[in-house]
Amino acid sequence: MTQRILIIEDTPANMKLATLLLRREGYEVLQATNARDGIALAREHLPALILMDIQLPGMDGLDATRMLKGDRATCAIPVVALTAFAMKGDEDRILAAGCDGYVAKPIQYKLFLATVKEILLCRLP
């Protein structure tokens, strides 16, 4: 069974790259360009993983993650932050908000795919 991954990302180039890499690995990819649409897709499709940009228009990715983790329907879905925030303390702040992992932008594709695979393997029954 193909695993479904939701990408919530507002930058077209980042969305295109992440989608291409994931589809090449055989994943089904859902896309949202803002947090509200992403939350709705997560509730509707219950993906195996959510890749969450932190700087989004309107609601930011940390608030969206808190909402997803506070919802009984989506609280078990792992969320990995995709972010340009790479300063000291940013990763701790992002993980404290409920994210299960962290990938800094620009994406290093081998590390990105390894992180996705690791998170998904941890989720297997």
C-alpha positions, 0 to 999 in steps of 0.5 A, a space after each residue: 500500500 502506498 503511503 500518503 504524505 501531506 506537504 504544507 508549503 507556500 513556496 512553489 519551488 520548495 513544494 515542487 522539489 519535495 513532491 518530486 523527491 517523494 513521488 520518485 520514492 513511490 509516495 502519494 503526495 497531497 499538497 496545501 499552500 496554507 495551514 487551514 487547507 492543510 489541516 482540512 486535508 489532514 482531517 479528510 485523508 489522514 496521511 501517514 506523515 505531514 511535512 509542515 513549512 513553519 512560515 506560512 501565510 495566515 496561520 503559521 506552521 507551529 500553530 497548525 501543528 498544535 491544532 493537529 496535535 490537539 485534534 483526536 483525529 490527527 494527533 497521531 500523525 507525525 509532523 516534520 517541520 520544513 523550515 529555513 529557521 536554522 538558528 540555535 534554539 529553533 529546532 528545540 522551539 519547533 520540537 516543543 511545539 509538537 513537531 516530530 522531526 525537523 528538516 532545514 531548508 534548503 533541503 538536502 535530498 538524502 537527509 530529507 528522504 532519510 528523515 521521511 523514511 525513519 519517521 514512517 518506519 517508527 509509525 509502523 505497527 
